[in-house]
Amino acid sequence: MQSRTAQHPETAMSTVVVRYRPTPDRADENQRLVEAVFAELAETDPGGVRYATFRLADGTFVHIADVEADPNPLGATAAFAEFQQGIVDRCEEGEGPNPQAATLVGSYRFLADDVNA
């Protein structure tokens, strides 16, 4: 199995996974803010980024971003700036955003360029 960079050496992507858990009373607000980011991305279509967010059953949010552009297009979106404002205050103590660099080990029909998609 090849890493994403090995599959596409012409495209050096940076993949980041971010986990955090909002307080139960702020989770729906957080989701609305996240949905606004996706709405703006759909409207502006900045390119250079693939982005997904999951809300887990325990209330944790997981964001996965593959970024090809420099600078990161998310940083230029107003909705993303609004989402980031107060994120630590929306989270359970000790459960704030924890960004981690990630390497794709394998994928089946998950990403747009999957061979089997």
N, C-alpha and C positions, 0 to 999 in steps of 0.2 A: 504494500500500500504506500502511495506517495503522499508527501505533504503537499499543500496547496502550492507552495513556491516551486516544488519540483514538477508539478503538473503544468504550471504556467510560469516558466522562468522569466518571461517578459513582463510579468506583473508582480511586483513586490508588494504584497498586501500586509497590512498590520491588522491582526485580529485581537480584539479586546472583549473580554467578558466581564460584566459588572453585576454583582449581586448586592441586594440590600432588602431590608424588610421594614416597610412603613408601619406605623402604629395602625391598629385596626380601624380607628376612627378617621384616618387620613388616607387609607389605601385606595378608596374610590376616587378621591381628589387626585392622587398620584396617577391613577389610570387615566383620568381625563387629560392630565397634562401630557402624558405619554402619547395618547391618541392625537393630541394637537400637534405633536412633533411629526407623527406620520402623515397627518393631513397636510402640513406645510411641505414636507418632502414630496408628497404626491403632486402638490400644486407647482412647486418650483423645480422639481426634478434636477437636483444639482449634479448628479453623477458622482462617481468616485467613492461611493459608499454603498454597502449593503448592511441593512440594519433590521434586527428583529428584537422584540421584547416578549417575554413570557411572564405570566402571573401564575405562580405555583399555588397549589392547594393550601399550603401553610401561610400564604400571604407574601411570601418572598417574590421579588421581581428579579428577573434575569434579563439583561440586555446583551446582545451579541452584535458587534459591529466589525465588519471587514472594511478597512479604509485603504483606498488606493491613492487618493488625492492628498496633496500637501499644499495648503493646510487642510485639515479634516473639515469636510463640508458641514458637518453637524454644528460646528462652532459658529457658523455664519447664519444659522437659523434662529429667528426670534423665539419661536416656540421652544427650542432646545434651551435657550438662555432662561426662559421663564420656568421650564421644568427644573433646571438646575438650582434656581433660586430657592433657598429654604429646604433643599432635599434632606440635609442632615436633621433639620427640625421635624420633618415628616416621619423620620425613622425611629424605630425602637432604639433605646440606648444600646450602644455597642453593635448595632446592626446597620450602620450607615454604609454608603457605597464603598465597595471593595473591588476596584478595577484590577484585572489580571491580564497580562499578555497571554495569548493562547495559540496553540498550533493545532490545526485540523489534522486529526488522525484518520478519520474516515467519515463518509457521508453517503447516504442513499436517498436520492431524490429530495434532499433538504435544501441544497443551494441551486441557484438558477443554472449554473454551468455543469451540474452533475451529468456525467456521461449517460446514466440510466434514466434521466429525467424525461 
